Amino acid sequence: MPALSQDFSGGQHSLAMSVSGLSIRSASSTSSGSSDGLPFPSNKSEFEVEQTKSQFPTKPRRRRQSSDRDSEAAFRACVSMLVSSKARRVSVSGKIPVDPSNLILFFRSKSGITHSMDFPIDVDYDMPPALDVLIAASRPHSPAGLEEFSEHESLFYPPHLPLTTNLEIANHPILDAVRTTLFPTLPTGHYLTVLRDKLQIWLTGSGMRAQPRPNDMRVATILVTLPVKFRGGDLIVRSPEGMEEKYHTKGTKVGDMEWTAFTGDCDHEIEPIVKGCRVTISYAVHLKSFGPASIQADPLITPSDQFLDLLSPVLNLSRGRRVAFFLSCDYDVNPAEALADSLVPHLKGGDSVLYHALKLYKLQPELRWSAGGYIWPVDQVVDISLAVDDAPISPNMRVSFPSPLGSRQSPSPPMRGIGISSVSDIGESTTDDLRSKVERSGAVLLAGAGITLLSDPAASGAISKARVPFVRSGELEKLVVSVMLVVFVP
């Protein structure tokens, strides 16, 4: 409890309070400063404050040394390199969970004799005759293509000679790993295919410098290291930015086989083999599309000649005009959040056939949102967020909400406030009000955009529909929006 003492002397008073080691004294022009309580003159008020000392002494601030600044700069540089490498992966490595003893390589030599080679192989322990035949049939990477070559040159098996294995990459999720790691932004409608490229051999003391990149339009390369024991021969992958990644393998390990993939714009090297023999099969990864995607249009479907014969006169009679078709399939997308052109990889049915047919004629079709005779630009969504009434809502205006219990409520006449129109007036201006909001969102009339809609009123074909929610007069409504395929015919 605080101790409170009062001393009334000559109209003056003093107050002393002590709380847990804290003492505060207040005095007017005179205060008692001695033990006998006699006052002494003072010119001004003074405060005496006692503070409890901290149990933890404060440490003096140490000036940062140059070594600390250098260490922090090095740390920031390391973080920057890590983030940069994470942002763009150019290579990835993994293992194939397969027993090497189940792998068989079949090849045919120049004499026409077919050979088979079993694995795993340790050339220092036993050199299989089939491997000797494979090495003898191989050629150096030297551009001269000499029959005699140095043992320090890497070899490759001639591509015109048959070669195959019982290892099917399609049976293992290697392409899935390549897609998710090296091509994470690949849109829907694209997939990766693999084609066996060549078999390469590196004997003891041989290595390989960066070779010219193949011009087969590959997007990546996969190297599968066969289970032949070796030491050294690390794989170095160099990105276009100059960053290097090294992959170390020994060639044989019970229970798995190693593979490495890198993008098509990378160079790779093999360091010299210290001991043993390295055998690798390379695969070219290509990008295909089963839909009319825009990154690399290589679809699997081709419109029939009969469909092209029907389309040809329409295009010939539409020269110099911009024409449009309604899409007929429904697509689960919100026009307020996505562009209509983003539906291109997802086109199906007759929509996909028509898009492919226009592409065959070297035209550039595009998808746009349309509603009520209006059409939005190709780079705009249906943003009618201004659908909320521009005028402020009066406190006297009645806004109806559905009952949470689903019970029917007795209708009551709306309360009319100052400046609020009647229900009939609102009904008359509904269409004009919505039209103004659509125009403010960026849509224009088809005639104003110079677009001719090609449709058959007698046909009962379906038209794709999407819905955009908006608020009008205090109630939630939905604007029905369609998708148009627009193309200019030169």
Phi, psi and omega in degrees: 000139179288146179265126184240124179231139179236141179226108181266107181220116176060036178076000179253155180218158177228148182231125180236130181227131179234120181228108174051054176083003180250121182240129180232127179240138178231134181218157175268223184292337177229146179213156180272119181243355181246170182290335181275358177078010178286133179285157174223148185292150176213143183277336183210163179287141180231145179244133177248122184236129175244130182243143178287133181289143179291141179284342181249107181295137179285138179273138178295140180293128182265132178292137181290130179277164179297328179295324177295319179295321178294321179295319179293321178296320178294322178296316179296322179295321178295318179296319180297318179293322179295315180295321179295319179292325179291325183293328181222099177276131181247351180208157179206150181227155179196189182229147177259116181285081181220146179283120181302334181290345178270357182270134178227135177250126178249135178208162180239129181279178180295335180281354179092003180272133179270134181238156174231143183231125180265160181230163357283165184231137172233101187293336178285338179263316181204126180262108181295141177300326180296326178291324176298319179294321180296319180292321181293328181277349183278164182235154180284161176284359179299135181294342180287331178068041182288153177290320176267140181216158179284150179291350180268007178260144176283154185243157172219146181281133184304132183291341181279350178267137182296140178204135178203163177227165174272013176264116179253116181297330181296339179277357180234147185282044180288316181294328176296318178294322178295318181294312184291334183265311185268335181229062184291338182261015180295123186288164177297140182105352177249149176213165182254137174241156183233142180225127181297131185264290182198164175255132182238149184228135174233117178271177181301129180089353182261153177212188181211128173278173181299128180264158175302139182290138178293150181253042181261018177063028177285149178258345179198166177229137177245129176249120177253120181273118181286153185285070172242125189288136176202167175230146185083208175062040179293145178269128178245123178251126183243122182281166177299334178279357178097359178284139182246142174230133184248135179239125183251133178214157180251356175092321181228134174201129186298128172099353180201164174231146186262146176220154178221137179234146177213156184291162186290345179266013180258153171258153178221150180227158175239121177290157183303142177283128179278320183204141177094207184213132178255129179236126185226139172251127180257148179232138176267129180257125181243153180260124179238170180218134173258009177223171182281062183278162189262347182289308179212096186284103177219068189288163178268346182253153176225127179300150181289160178298324180295321178292320178294325177294328177285327182280328186301311180294330177296317179291322180296323180278355180251016183298137180081006181236160175256116185246161183220149175234145172282137170283151186252341181266149177271143180230133184282088182209149178263115181298341178280349184241343185225148175286148178296327181292344178288351178279354185305312180292347184255007181298146183215166177061218180294335177298316180292320180296317180295319179297316179297321181296318177295325177294325179296332177273013178063030176266168183240080179287153179217155181254139179221156175277146181214146177199134173058035181081003177254158179221140180266153175299158185295335183258022180230145174268172179274088183257096176247043178297340176282010180293342174294137185308132182293326180286141179295145181283128180285145177297339179275355183278132182272127177246125184265140176232146178294146180291135180295336180267357179077010180282152181276132179257145179290132181292145178226147182295143180293148177276127183258123179254183180293128176082004181257128183283163178284171181297321180295322179295320180294322179295325180289329183262008184297311184296315180296323180295316179293323178297320179294324179291321178296319179294322179293337179281355177111356181283151178229160177294149178302320179294321179293330178274358180070033183249132177257121180277124179259107180210163179244106181300333182283338181282145181255031181291150181286152177239132181298141182225138172228162186230137180244115180286145175205166182250132178216129180056036176080005181234149180277126178230171181229131177269125180278124184237141178247168179249129178248139173262113185250136180212142176261128180258109182286000000 
